[in-house]
Amino acid sequence: MNPEARGAISDSFFELHFSGGEPQRLDRFLVEKLPEYSRSRLQALIREGRVAVDGFQARKAGQLLEKPAVVSVSIPAPEPGRVLPEAIPLRIVFENEDLLVVDKPAGMVVHPAGDHHTGTLVHAVLAHAPDIEGVGGELRPGVVHRLDKDTSGLIILAKNDRAHQWLQNQFRNRKAEKTYLALVDGAPPSPQGRVEAAIGRDPRDRKRMAVVPPAKGRAAVSVYKTLQAYPRHTLLEVHPLTGRTHQIRLHLAFLGCPVVGDRIYGRRTPTLPIRRQFLHAARLRLALPGQGVLREFEAPLPEDLTKVLAEIGQ
């Protein structure tokens, strides 16, 4: 980052100089000059009226800069008290100055939403790394991707805006490889395969997702293979190539082999003694911010799930 090009007056106010030449979208210019902030956050600042071009409030993110201009950006300090830190123990798999990789337990919600205002992963991370406050948004600081409440395993959180943007791009461009372990009722049609089925809101219940016609949902792709076949169940390794809400659970139910313990998309009464769905984010492989080499992280199967496998394997 070039301080002279930015002309920073303070930590929260910047004067940026567009020198003219090739026309450039305002949001792309801001991303280039302020790379520590994500494009979505800078676009939000434009919508909030916090960006001006030559003293006039910017009209929209796609506004073209065509001649030399001074672009002023006012970035507000994080609002205090929106999400308060809570000293909740974390299983940290890896940490550096840019990010945290956490082995999330089942039963923990990732960020405040709905009726979950305390006890979330975000509350715990704020207590461990206070500087994460405001990164990527006030209510979801550091959150790059999510896991369902009752899904255990690996989740990554960014500790600064530069890392947040880098990691979001890894997931958006399908460069992050996620591996899940799922125990299902019955068996899939073939020992290994690929599921391509669009996902959208369930037209009968807006709180649920559903496999829908392509024109009514978003493309979703999952690849699976069998690790172990049991008399009435199958242990699968699943790689979601896209990141739709409830994707793995929906795709496996679509194949006729729902995840054991999934009371929403599977059987209301679990076929095995388990209190949550048997779904675990076991491995995560991606490039860390500023690095070209891929790193792989692993989280062992938690005790409640290993106990289920031990019982059906007897």
Sequence and secondary structure as in RCSB ss.txt:
>XXXX:A:sequence
MNPEARGAISDSFFELHFSGGEPQRLDRFLVEKLPEYSRSRLQALIREGRVAVDGFQARKAGQLLEKPAVVSVSI
PAPEPGRVLPEAIPLRIVFENEDLLVVDKPAGMVVHPAGDHHTGTLVHAVLAHAPDIEGVGGELRPGVVHRLDKD
TSGLIILAKNDRAHQWLQNQFRNRKAEKTYLALVDGAPPSPQGRVEAAIGRDPRDRKRMAVVPPAKGRAAVSVYK
TLQAYPRHTLLEVHPLTGRTHQIRLHLAFLGCPVVGDRIYGRRTPTLPIRRQFLHAARLRLALPGQGVLREFEAP
LPEDLTKVLAEIGQ
>XXXX:A:secstr
  HHHHTB SSSEEEEEE  SS EEHHHHHHHH TTS HHHHHHHHHTT EEETTEE   TT EE S EEEEEE 
    TTSS        EEEE SSEEEEEE TT  SS BTTB SS HHHHHHHH GGGTTTT SSSTTBSS   TT
 EEEEEEESSHHHHHHHHHHHHTT SEEEEEEEEES  SSSEEEEE  EEEETTEEEEEEE  GGGSB  EEEEE
EEEE SSEEEEEEEESS  TTHHHHHHHHTT  BTT TTTS SS SSS SS  EEEEEEEEE TT  SEEEEE  
  HHHHHHHHHHT 
